[in-house]
Amino acid sequence: MATGDVISVISGAAGAMTYQPAVGVEIIILKNNCGSDNMTYGITDGVNFATSYFQASTRNYDSDAIGNRVCITNTNYYTNNSPNNTGFSGIQIK
C-alpha cells in the first residue's frame, strides 16, 4: 500500500471488528458500513473500547454521522461494534 491508495476493509466474520494499520501508516476513513441501524464506530487505543465513537443514523452505510472524516493510525485505530457486515472505505494519506 502507498499514499493515495483507496483502502476498503470489510469483515467477513460476524461480530464487531477492529482494524489497526501498520506503523507509520495513516488512513482517512470516508465511509463506514455499520451493518445495522444505530451501531457505533470510532477510534480505539486498544485499551479503551472506543476513545471516540459515533453512532450511525438510520442508514447502514454511514458517511456523515460525524460531520468530519476519521483519521486512524497504528496507535489510534478503527473499531466498529455492529454485529454484522462491518467495514470501511478510505484513503491512505501517509
VOZAPA-957900 format. One record per residue: residue in three letters; x, y, z of N, C-alpha, C, O in turn; residue number from 1. Coordinates in Angstrom, 1 decimal. Each point is the difference from the previous one (the first is absolute). Layout:
+------+--------+--------+--------+--------+--------+--------+--------+--------+--------+--------+--------+--------+--------+
| doza |   n.px |   n.py |   n.pz |  ca.px |  ca.py |  ca.pz |   c.px |   c.py |   c.pz |   o.px |   o.py |   o.pz | rodren |
+------+--------+--------+--------+--------+--------+--------+--------+--------+--------+--------+--------+--------+--------+
|  ALA |      X |      Y |      Z |      X |      Y |      Z |      X |      Y |      Z |      X |      Y |      Z |    NUM |
...
+------+--------+--------+--------+--------+--------+--------+--------+--------+--------+--------+--------+--------+--------+
% end
This chain:
+------+--------+--------+--------+--------+--------+--------+--------+--------+--------+--------+--------+--------+--------+
| doza |   n.px |   n.py |   n.pz |  ca.px |  ca.py |  ca.pz |   c.px |   c.py |   c.pz |   o.px |   o.py |   o.pz | rodren |
+------+--------+--------+--------+--------+--------+--------+--------+--------+--------+--------+--------+--------+--------+
|  MET |    0.8 |   -1.2 |    0.0 |   -0.8 |    1.2 |    0.0 |    0.9 |    1.2 |    0.0 |    1.1 |    0.0 |    0.5 |      1 |
|  ALA |   -1.6 |    1.1 |   -1.1 |    0.7 |    1.2 |   -0.1 |   -0.9 |    1.2 |    0.2 |   -1.3 |   -0.1 |   -0.1 |      2 |
|  THR |    1.8 |    1.3 |    0.3 |   -0.7 |    1.2 |    0.2 |   -0.9 |    0.2 |   -1.3 |    0.4 |   -0.2 |   -1.1 |      3 |
|  GLY |   -1.7 |    0.5 |    1.4 |   -1.0 |    0.2 |   -1.1 |   -0.8 |   -1.2 |   -0.3 |   -1.0 |    0.1 |   -0.8 |      4 |
|  ASP |    1.4 |   -1.3 |    1.3 |   -0.8 |   -1.2 |   -0.3 |   -1.3 |    0.0 |    0.7 |   -0.1 |    0.5 |    1.1 |      5 |
|  VAL |   -0.9 |   -1.0 |   -1.8 |   -1.3 |   -0.2 |    0.6 |    0.0 |   -1.2 |    0.9 |    0.4 |   -1.1 |   -0.5 |      6 |
|  ILE |   -0.9 |    1.1 |    1.7 |    0.0 |   -1.1 |    0.9 |   -1.4 |   -0.4 |    0.3 |   -0.8 |    0.9 |    0.4 |      7 |
|  SER |    0.4 |   -2.1 |   -0.6 |   -1.3 |   -0.5 |    0.3 |    0.2 |   -1.3 |    0.8 |    0.6 |   -0.9 |   -0.4 |      8 |
|  VAL |   -1.2 |    1.0 |    1.6 |    0.1 |   -1.2 |    0.9 |   -1.4 |   -0.4 |    0.4 |   -0.8 |    0.8 |    0.6 |      9 |
|  ILE |    0.5 |   -2.0 |   -0.9 |   -1.3 |   -0.6 |    0.4 |    0.2 |   -1.3 |    0.8 |    0.8 |   -0.8 |   -0.4 |     10 |
|  SER |   -1.4 |    0.7 |    1.6 |    0.2 |   -1.1 |    0.8 |   -1.0 |   -1.1 |   -0.5 |   -1.2 |    0.2 |   -0.1 |     11 |
|  GLY |    1.8 |   -1.4 |   -0.2 |   -0.9 |   -1.1 |   -0.4 |   -0.5 |   -0.8 |    1.1 |   -0.9 |   -0.8 |   -0.1 |     12 |
|  ALA |    1.4 |    1.1 |    1.3 |   -0.5 |   -0.7 |    1.2 |   -1.2 |    0.7 |    0.7 |    0.0 |    1.3 |   -0.1 |     13 |
|  ALA |   -0.8 |   -2.0 |    0.8 |   -1.1 |    0.6 |    0.7 |    0.7 |    0.7 |    1.3 |    0.9 |   -0.6 |    0.5 |     14 |
|  GLY |   -1.5 |    1.7 |   -0.1 |    0.5 |    0.6 |    1.2 |    0.8 |    1.3 |   -0.2 |    0.3 |    0.3 |   -1.2 |     15 |
|  ALA |    0.0 |    0.3 |    2.3 |    0.8 |    1.3 |   -0.1 |    1.3 |   -0.2 |   -0.6 |    0.6 |   -1.1 |    0.0 |     16 |
|  MET |    0.0 |    2.2 |   -0.5 |    1.3 |   -0.1 |   -0.6 |    0.9 |    1.1 |    0.4 |   -0.5 |    1.1 |    0.4 |     17 |
|  THR |    1.8 |   -1.2 |   -0.5 |    1.0 |    1.0 |    0.1 |    1.0 |   -0.1 |   -1.1 |    0.2 |   -1.1 |   -0.5 |     18 |
|  TYR |    0.3 |    2.2 |    0.1 |    1.0 |    0.0 |   -1.1 |    1.1 |    1.0 |    0.5 |   -0.2 |    1.2 |    0.2 |     19 |
|  GLN |    1.4 |   -1.7 |   -0.2 |    1.2 |    0.7 |    0.4 |    1.0 |    0.1 |   -1.1 |    0.6 |   -1.1 |   -0.4 |     20 |
|  PRO |   -0.3 |    2.3 |   -0.2 |    0.9 |    0.1 |   -1.1 |    1.4 |   -0.3 |    0.5 |    0.3 |    0.0 |    1.2 |     21 |
|  ALA |    0.7 |   -0.3 |   -2.1 |    1.4 |   -0.2 |    0.3 |    0.6 |    1.3 |    0.6 |   -0.6 |    1.1 |   -0.2 |     22 |
|  VAL |    1.7 |   -1.2 |    0.9 |    0.7 |    1.1 |    0.6 |    0.4 |    1.0 |   -1.1 |    0.5 |   -0.4 |   -1.1 |     23 |
|  GLY |   -0.8 |    1.7 |    1.3 |    0.3 |    1.0 |   -1.0 |   -1.1 |    0.2 |   -1.1 |    0.2 |    1.0 |   -0.8 |     24 |
|  VAL |   -1.2 |   -1.8 |    0.8 |   -1.1 |    0.2 |   -1.0 |   -1.1 |    0.8 |    0.7 |   -0.4 |   -0.3 |    1.1 |     25 |
|  GLU |   -0.2 |    1.2 |   -1.9 |   -1.1 |    0.8 |    0.5 |   -1.1 |   -0.1 |   -1.1 |    0.3 |    0.1 |   -1.2 |     26 |
|  ILE |   -1.5 |   -0.3 |    1.6 |   -1.2 |   -0.2 |   -0.9 |   -1.1 |    1.0 |    0.4 |   -0.3 |    0.1 |    1.2 |     27 |
|  ILE |   -0.3 |    0.6 |   -2.2 |   -1.2 |    0.7 |    0.3 |   -1.2 |   -0.8 |   -0.5 |   -0.1 |   -0.4 |   -1.1 |     28 |
|  ILE |   -0.8 |    0.1 |    2.1 |   -1.2 |   -0.8 |   -0.3 |   -1.1 |    1.0 |   -0.5 |   -0.3 |    0.9 |    0.6 |     29 |
|  LEU |   -0.2 |   -1.3 |   -1.8 |   -1.0 |    0.8 |   -0.7 |   -1.4 |   -0.6 |    0.2 |   -1.0 |    0.8 |    0.1 |     30 |
|  LYS |    0.9 |   -2.1 |   -0.1 |   -1.3 |   -0.7 |    0.1 |    0.1 |   -1.1 |    1.0 |    1.0 |   -0.7 |    0.1 |     31 |
|  ASN |   -2.1 |    0.5 |    0.7 |    0.0 |   -1.1 |    0.9 |   -1.2 |   -0.9 |   -0.3 |   -1.1 |    0.5 |   -0.3 |     32 |
|  ASN |    1.3 |   -1.8 |    0.4 |   -1.1 |   -0.9 |   -0.1 |   -0.3 |   -0.6 |    1.4 |    0.8 |   -0.7 |    0.6 |     33 |
|  CYS |   -2.0 |    1.1 |   -0.1 |   -0.3 |   -0.4 |    1.3 |   -0.9 |   -1.3 |    0.1 |   -0.2 |   -0.5 |    1.1 |     34 |
|  GLY |   -0.2 |    0.1 |   -2.2 |   -0.7 |   -1.3 |   -0.1 |   -1.4 |    0.0 |    0.6 |   -0.9 |   -0.7 |   -0.5 |     35 |
|  SER |    0.7 |    1.5 |    1.5 |   -1.3 |    0.1 |    0.7 |   -0.3 |    1.5 |    0.4 |    1.0 |    0.7 |    0.2 |     36 |
|  ASP |   -2.2 |   -0.3 |   -0.1 |   -0.3 |    1.3 |    0.4 |    0.5 |    0.3 |    1.4 |    0.0 |   -0.8 |    0.8 |     37 |
|  ASN |    0.4 |    2.1 |   -0.6 |    0.3 |    0.5 |    1.3 |    1.2 |   -0.7 |    0.7 |   -0.1 |   -0.2 |    1.2 |     38 |
|  MET |    1.0 |   -0.3 |   -1.9 |    1.2 |   -0.6 |    0.6 |    1.1 |    1.0 |    0.0 |    0.0 |    1.0 |   -0.7 |     39 |
|  THR |    1.0 |   -1.2 |    1.6 |    1.1 |    1.0 |    0.2 |    1.3 |   -0.5 |   -0.7 |    0.2 |   -1.2 |   -0.1 |     40 |
|  TYR |    0.5 |    2.2 |   -0.3 |    1.4 |   -0.3 |   -0.6 |    0.8 |    1.2 |    0.5 |   -0.5 |    1.0 |    0.3 |     41 |
|  GLY |    1.8 |   -1.2 |   -0.4 |    0.9 |    1.1 |    0.4 |    1.4 |   -0.4 |    0.2 |    0.5 |   -0.9 |   -0.7 |     42 |
|  ILE |    0.2 |    1.5 |    1.6 |    1.5 |   -0.1 |    0.2 |    0.2 |   -0.7 |    1.4 |   -0.6 |    0.4 |    1.0 |     43 |
|  THR |    1.5 |   -1.4 |   -1.0 |    0.4 |   -0.6 |    1.2 |    1.5 |    0.0 |    0.2 |    0.7 |    0.2 |   -1.0 |     44 |
|  ASP |   -0.2 |   -0.3 |    2.2 |    1.4 |   -0.1 |    0.2 |    0.4 |   -1.4 |    0.5 |    1.2 |   -0.1 |    0.4 |     45 |
|  GLY |   -2.1 |   -0.8 |   -0.5 |    0.3 |   -1.4 |    0.4 |   -0.3 |   -0.3 |    1.4 |   -0.1 |   -1.2 |    0.4 |     46 |
|  VAL |    0.0 |    2.2 |    0.5 |   -0.3 |   -0.2 |    1.4 |   -1.5 |    0.4 |    0.2 |   -0.8 |   -0.8 |    0.5 |     47 |
|  ASN |    0.5 |    2.0 |   -0.9 |   -1.4 |    0.5 |    0.1 |   -0.7 |   -0.6 |   -1.3 |    0.5 |    0.0 |   -1.1 |     48 |
|  PHE |   -1.8 |   -0.3 |    1.3 |   -0.8 |   -0.6 |   -1.1 |    0.0 |    1.1 |   -1.1 |    0.3 |   -0.4 |   -1.2 |     49 |
|  ALA |   -0.6 |    1.6 |    1.5 |    0.1 |    1.1 |   -1.0 |    0.3 |    1.3 |    0.7 |   -0.7 |    0.4 |    0.9 |     50 |
|  THR |    1.8 |    0.2 |   -1.3 |    0.3 |    1.3 |    0.6 |   -0.8 |    1.1 |   -0.6 |   -0.2 |    1.0 |    0.7 |     51 |
|  SER |   -0.4 |   -1.2 |   -1.8 |   -0.9 |    0.9 |   -0.7 |   -0.8 |   -0.8 |   -0.9 |    0.5 |   -0.7 |   -0.9 |     52 |
|  TYR |   -1.8 |    0.7 |    1.1 |   -0.9 |   -0.7 |   -0.9 |   -1.2 |    0.7 |   -0.4 |   -0.4 |    1.1 |    0.6 |     53 |
|  PHE |   -0.2 |   -1.6 |   -1.7 |   -1.1 |    0.7 |   -0.6 |   -1.1 |   -1.0 |   -0.3 |    0.2 |   -1.1 |   -0.2 |     54 |
|  GLN |   -1.4 |    1.6 |    0.3 |   -1.2 |   -0.9 |   -0.2 |   -0.5 |    0.2 |   -1.4 |   -0.3 |    1.2 |   -0.4 |     55 |
|  ALA |    0.1 |   -2.2 |   -0.4 |   -0.5 |    0.1 |   -1.3 |   -1.5 |    0.4 |    0.0 |   -0.6 |   -0.3 |    1.0 |     56 |
|  SER |    0.2 |    0.9 |   -2.0 |   -1.4 |    0.4 |   -0.1 |   -0.8 |   -1.2 |   -0.3 |    0.4 |   -1.2 |    0.2 |     57 |
|  THR |   -1.6 |    1.4 |   -0.8 |   -0.8 |   -1.2 |   -0.4 |    0.5 |   -0.7 |   -1.3 |   -0.6 |   -0.9 |   -0.4 |     58 |
|  ARG |    1.7 |    1.5 |   -0.1 |    0.5 |   -0.7 |   -1.2 |    1.1 |   -1.0 |    0.4 |    0.7 |    0.2 |    1.0 |     59 |
|  ASN |   -0.6 |   -1.3 |   -1.7 |    1.0 |   -1.0 |    0.3 |    1.4 |    0.5 |   -0.5 |    1.0 |   -0.3 |    0.6 |     60 |
|  TYR |   -1.0 |    1.0 |   -1.7 |    1.2 |    0.5 |   -0.6 |    0.2 |    1.5 |    0.4 |   -0.6 |    0.8 |   -0.7 |     61 |
|  ASP |    1.4 |   -0.5 |    1.6 |    0.0 |    1.3 |    0.6 |    1.2 |    0.8 |   -0.4 |    1.1 |   -0.5 |    0.1 |     62 |
|  SER |   -1.3 |    1.7 |   -0.6 |    1.1 |    0.8 |   -0.4 |    0.0 |    1.4 |    0.7 |    1.0 |    0.7 |   -0.1 |     63 |
|  ASP |   -2.1 |   -0.3 |    0.8 |    0.0 |    1.3 |    0.5 |   -0.5 |    0.1 |    1.4 |   -0.3 |    1.1 |    0.4 |     64 |
|  ALA |    0.3 |   -2.1 |    0.4 |   -0.4 |    0.1 |    1.4 |    0.9 |    0.8 |    0.8 |   -0.4 |    0.6 |    1.0 |     65 |
|  ILE |    1.7 |   -0.5 |   -1.4 |    1.0 |    0.7 |    0.8 |    0.2 |    1.4 |   -0.5 |    0.6 |    0.9 |    0.7 |     66 |
|  GLY |   -1.0 |   -0.5 |   -1.9 |    0.2 |    1.3 |   -0.5 |    1.4 |    0.2 |   -0.6 |    0.2 |    0.9 |   -0.8 |     67 |
|  ASN |    0.8 |   -1.6 |    1.3 |    1.4 |    0.0 |   -0.5 |    0.4 |   -1.4 |   -0.3 |   -0.7 |   -0.9 |    0.3 |     68 |
|  ARG |    1.9 |    0.8 |   -0.9 |    0.6 |   -1.3 |   -0.3 |    0.8 |   -0.5 |    1.2 |    0.4 |    0.8 |    0.8 |     69 |
|  VAL |   -0.3 |   -2.1 |   -0.7 |    0.8 |   -0.6 |    1.1 |    1.4 |   -0.4 |   -0.6 |    0.1 |   -0.6 |   -1.0 |     70 |
|  CYS |    0.9 |    1.0 |    1.8 |    1.4 |   -0.4 |   -0.4 |    0.5 |   -1.1 |    1.0 |   -0.1 |    0.2 |    1.2 |     71 |
|  ILE |    0.5 |   -1.3 |   -1.7 |    0.5 |   -1.1 |    0.8 |    1.5 |   -0.2 |   -0.2 |    0.6 |    0.2 |   -1.1 |     72 |
|  THR |    0.1 |   -0.6 |    2.2 |    1.4 |   -0.4 |   -0.1 |    0.2 |   -1.3 |    0.7 |   -0.9 |   -0.7 |    0.4 |     73 |
|  ASN |    2.2 |    0.3 |   -0.2 |    0.3 |   -1.2 |    0.7 |   -0.3 |    0.1 |    1.5 |   -0.2 |   -1.0 |    0.7 |     74 |
|  THR |    0.2 |    2.3 |   -0.2 |   -0.3 |    0.2 |    1.5 |   -1.5 |    0.2 |    0.3 |   -0.5 |   -0.6 |    0.9 |     75 |
|  ASN |   -0.2 |    1.3 |   -1.8 |   -1.4 |    0.3 |    0.2 |   -0.7 |   -0.6 |   -1.3 |    0.1 |    0.7 |   -1.0 |     76 |
|  TYR |   -0.7 |   -1.8 |    1.2 |   -0.4 |   -0.7 |   -1.2 |   -1.6 |   -0.3 |    0.0 |   -0.6 |    0.4 |    1.0 |     77 |
|  TYR |    0.1 |   -1.0 |   -2.0 |   -1.4 |   -0.1 |   -0.3 |   -0.7 |   -1.2 |    0.8 |    0.6 |   -1.0 |    0.1 |     78 |
|  THR |   -1.7 |    1.3 |    0.4 |   -0.9 |   -1.0 |    0.7 |   -1.4 |    0.2 |   -0.5 |   -0.5 |    1.1 |   -0.2 |     79 |
|  ASN |   -0.3 |   -2.2 |    0.1 |   -1.4 |    0.0 |   -0.4 |   -0.7 |   -1.1 |    0.7 |    0.4 |   -1.1 |    0.0 |     80 |
|  ASN |   -1.5 |    1.5 |    0.8 |   -0.6 |   -1.0 |    0.8 |   -1.3 |   -0.6 |   -0.6 |   -0.8 |   -0.7 |    0.7 |     81 |
|  SER |    0.6 |    0.9 |   -2.0 |   -1.2 |   -0.6 |   -0.7 |    0.2 |   -1.5 |    0.0 |    1.1 |   -0.5 |   -0.1 |     82 |
|  PRO |   -2.3 |   -0.2 |    0.3 |    0.1 |   -1.5 |    0.0 |    0.3 |   -0.7 |   -1.3 |    0.3 |   -1.2 |    0.0 |     83 |
|  ASN |   -0.4 |    1.9 |   -1.1 |    0.3 |   -0.6 |   -1.3 |    0.3 |    1.0 |   -1.1 |   -0.3 |    1.2 |    0.2 |     84 |
|  ASN |    1.0 |   -1.6 |   -1.2 |    0.3 |    0.8 |   -1.2 |    0.7 |    1.3 |    0.4 |   -0.3 |    1.1 |   -0.6 |     85 |
|  THR |    1.3 |   -1.2 |    1.5 |    0.8 |    1.2 |    0.3 |    1.1 |    0.3 |   -1.0 |    0.4 |   -0.9 |   -0.7 |     86 |
|  GLY |   -0.1 |    2.2 |    0.7 |    1.1 |    0.3 |   -0.9 |    0.1 |    1.5 |   -0.3 |   -0.8 |    0.8 |    0.5 |     87 |
|  PHE |    1.8 |   -0.4 |   -1.4 |    0.1 |    1.4 |   -0.3 |    0.8 |    0.1 |   -1.3 |    0.6 |   -0.9 |   -0.5 |     88 |
|  SER |   -0.7 |    2.1 |   -0.1 |    0.8 |    0.4 |   -1.2 |    0.7 |    1.3 |    0.3 |   -0.6 |    0.9 |    0.6 |     89 |
|  GLY |    1.8 |   -0.8 |   -1.0 |    0.7 |    1.3 |    0.2 |    1.2 |    0.1 |   -0.9 |    0.1 |   -0.7 |   -1.0 |     90 |
|  ILE |    0.7 |    1.7 |    1.3 |    1.2 |    0.3 |   -0.8 |    1.2 |    0.0 |    0.9 |    0.0 |    0.7 |    1.0 |     91 |
|  GLN |    1.1 |   -1.3 |   -1.4 |    1.3 |    0.0 |    0.7 |    0.6 |    1.3 |   -0.2 |    0.3 |    0.4 |   -1.2 |     92 |
|  ILE |    0.0 |    0.4 |    2.2 |    0.6 |    1.3 |   -0.1 |    1.5 |    0.0 |    0.4 |    0.7 |    1.0 |   -0.2 |     93 |
|  LYS |   -0.2 |   -2.1 |    0.8 |    1.4 |    0.0 |    0.4 |    0.5 |   -1.4 |    0.0 |    1.1 |   -0.3 |    0.3 |     94 |
+------+--------+--------+--------+--------+--------+--------+--------+--------+--------+--------+--------+--------+--------+
% end
